[in-house]
Amino acid sequence: MLLFTPGPTPVPQNVRNAMADETMHHRTPEFEAIFEKTREHLFELFTTDEVVMIASSGTGAMEAAVINLCHNTLLNVNSGKFGERFGKIAKAHGLGSVEIKNEWDTPVSVEAVVEAVKANADIDAIAVQISESAGGLRHPVEELAKAIKEINPEIMIIADGITAVGVERIDVTHIDCLIAGSQKALMLPPGLAILGLSNVAIEKIGEGRGYYLNLASEIKKQRQNTTAYTAATTLIIGLLEVLETIKNEGGFGVLYCNTARRAKATRAALEAIGLHSYPKAPAKSMTTIDDKDASKIRSALKEEYGVNVAGGQDHLKGKIFRINQMGLIAPYESIWVVNAIELILHRMGRLEYTGLASKVYNETYFKTALEKKEI
Ligand SMILES: *Cc1c(COP(=O)(O)O)cnc(C)c1O
């Protein structure tokens, strides 16, 4: 089965092998050396002033960011399930909560965020997804962060990059906290989350808040290449292998470029056979198609072509399907997917099969590759 869901993503064989070794004790020089190397690669990936790894799914890092960086009122952008979650976290901790809600295909407008901040002096942190996975949407986070910092540099910008870190280069100049999760673009099993932090964020964290998710205790320990509590040793060993594999395959720049190419080629191929891209601003992490036959296409992909893609949740259940673009994916696998979709549409009587989807995919992907064009 080809796993083409936008998280979890397939774990490469060499990474699975690296994680299959004997369990290592976390308080040993051997593990600390692995931790140190992993941290070095993470600094390069995140380009933030500090990085912290915690043993939790992505939501644990979202919660850590909110409780440590928001002391009064959180403004969250809700254009989908994950954006909504930030508001729920704020409420669960008794923090003030203001929400900007949009349909799941609609990116937040920078003006709306600026207005909300001007209208409510209690807002001391903003939480937003870079890529909102519910609808495959890209929010203008960098622009938004810049605009807010011009108004008040003390307002913390929390950027959920769980489906963005490892997908594209993110300008963190105005971002205080950038979050990643192991099972998305980092090609690992679930259970490890990473936060990149700015110096301004570290200042605000101070002594930290919470207990397990207290970022001050983690920063202190992780600067010494250890963790406050038992480290997720196996996942960190896997993460080091993933990051070294990316390096060996040309580095982060090549990964971003190939991901962008696949996303562009998949979308062009599917639009060429009459399908519609759902988000008004598509993220590069996944290709999201809305279609009346979304459910049928999804099950035919699974049952007849061995391809597992994701559907939609809540009001988009049965109305969309999402094809992963994150990680190291061979283009021939993507070509298989778009070709299978064209064959499925043929059998539904919606078009005459000509091989157009794979042709357009190949042209779009390989032309830019031949021209060595950066996209
Ligand atoms: C998957 C995901 C999360 C949540 O991560 P969990 O690991 O399920 O806790 C948060 N934000 C985005 C954008 C995601 O795609």
The ligand as an SDF file (V2000), in Angstrom:
LIG
                    3D

 15 15  0  0  0  0  0  0  0  0999 V2000
   -1.2830   16.7970   12.4790 C   0  0  0  0  0  0  0  0  0  0  0  0
   -1.3670   18.2190   12.8360 C   0  0  0  0  0  0  0  0  0  0  0  0
   -1.4480   18.6600   14.1670 C   0  0  0  0  0  0  0  0  0  0  0  0
   -1.6590   17.7640   15.3470 C   0  0  0  0  0  0  0  0  0  0  0  0
   -0.7180   16.8990   15.5730 O   0  0  0  0  0  0  0  0  0  0  0  0
   -0.9420   15.5690   16.4430 P   0  0  0  0  0  0  0  0  0  0  0  0
    0.3840   14.9620   16.2480 O   0  0  0  0  0  0  0  0  0  0  0  0
   -2.0760   14.8090   15.8660 O   0  0  0  0  0  0  0  0  0  0  0  0
   -1.1840   15.9890   17.8440 O   0  0  0  0  0  0  0  0  0  0  0  0
   -1.4440   20.0170   14.4060 C   0  0  0  0  0  0  0  0  0  0  0  0
   -1.3860   20.8980   13.4150 N   0  0  0  0  0  0  0  0  0  0  0  0
   -1.3350   20.5330   12.1210 C   0  0  0  0  0  0  0  0  0  0  0  0
   -1.2890   21.5800   11.0680 C   0  0  0  0  0  0  0  0  0  0  0  0
   -1.3200   19.1820   11.7920 C   0  0  0  0  0  0  0  0  0  0  0  0
   -1.2800   18.8130   10.5010 O   0  0  0  0  0  0  0  0  0  0  0  0
  1  2  1  0
  2  3  1  0
  2 14  2  0
  3  4  1  0
  3 10  2  0
  4  5  1  0
  5  6  1  0
  6  7  2  0
  6  8  1  0
  6  9  1  0
 10 11  1  0
 11 12  2  0
 12 13  1  0
 12 14  1  0
 14 15  1  0
M  END
$$$$
